[in-house]
Amino acid sequence: MRRWHVERHGVQRGGWLRAAVLGANDGLISTASLVLGVAAAGGEASAVLVAGTAGLVAGALSMAAGEYISVSTQADIEGADLARERRELAETPEAELEELVALQQARGLPPALAREVAIALTAHDALGAHARDELGITEQQRARPVQAALASAAAFATGAGLPLLLVLLAAPAAMAIGVLVGSLILLCALGALAAWAGGAPVLRGALRVLFWGGLAMACTWAAGALFGAVG
């Protein structure tokens, strides 16, 4: 008896992994930067926490709204394309079959086999076959606005909550340094985890996130210190 094995590829989880990493990175970097800016301006721990919490809520809602609008637009486009394909299948089925045959031939199948495959796919699920082979739409990749919005908000809030936790745990005198060092370590871990899960070089992924996150924090720290001194 032949045994089938399941292969796991990084590209299969690339979509959700990218969204999760982007959301968590945005939350961690933006909130840590905000916290450091307020601290550099001379803000007390309570003011830092208020600013960071406001940044978490605003950022999570902004991410959710932006993702919902973006994915809703994609869903509208997909719906329009599928409606047009459904209409064409009803009005010109022969032409649609020939189109599917041509698509199979473009993939390397000989003409006779391409026609046989196209006929079988049409008999099984004509719309699904054209959606997949002609439009590149699969059930796993269909646009889901609410799901995307909730996932984006959750990822951002998770990343944003980490600097706030560092504020609570750090001693008042060393709050800024504690947040900075802790956030940089967390950024390295997040970048390494994302690279490992995607099968990419771990060190390169960690350093890439560390560099850009550290740059954002340094700029915000400098802005806070400048305006704090002016004030």
Buried (B, 14 or more C-beta within 10 A) or exposed (E): EEEEEEEEEEEEBEEEBEBBBBBBBBBBBBBBBBBBBBBBBEBEBEEBBEBBBEBBEEBBBBBBEEBBEBBBEBBEEBEEBBEEBBEBBEEEEEEBBEBBBBBBBEEEBEEEEBBBBBEEBBEEEBEBBBBBBBBEBEEEEBBBBEEBBBBBBBBBBBBBBBBBEBBEEBEEEEBBEBBBEBBBEBBBEBBBBBBBBBEBEBEEBBBBBBEBBBEBBEEBBEBBBEEBEEE
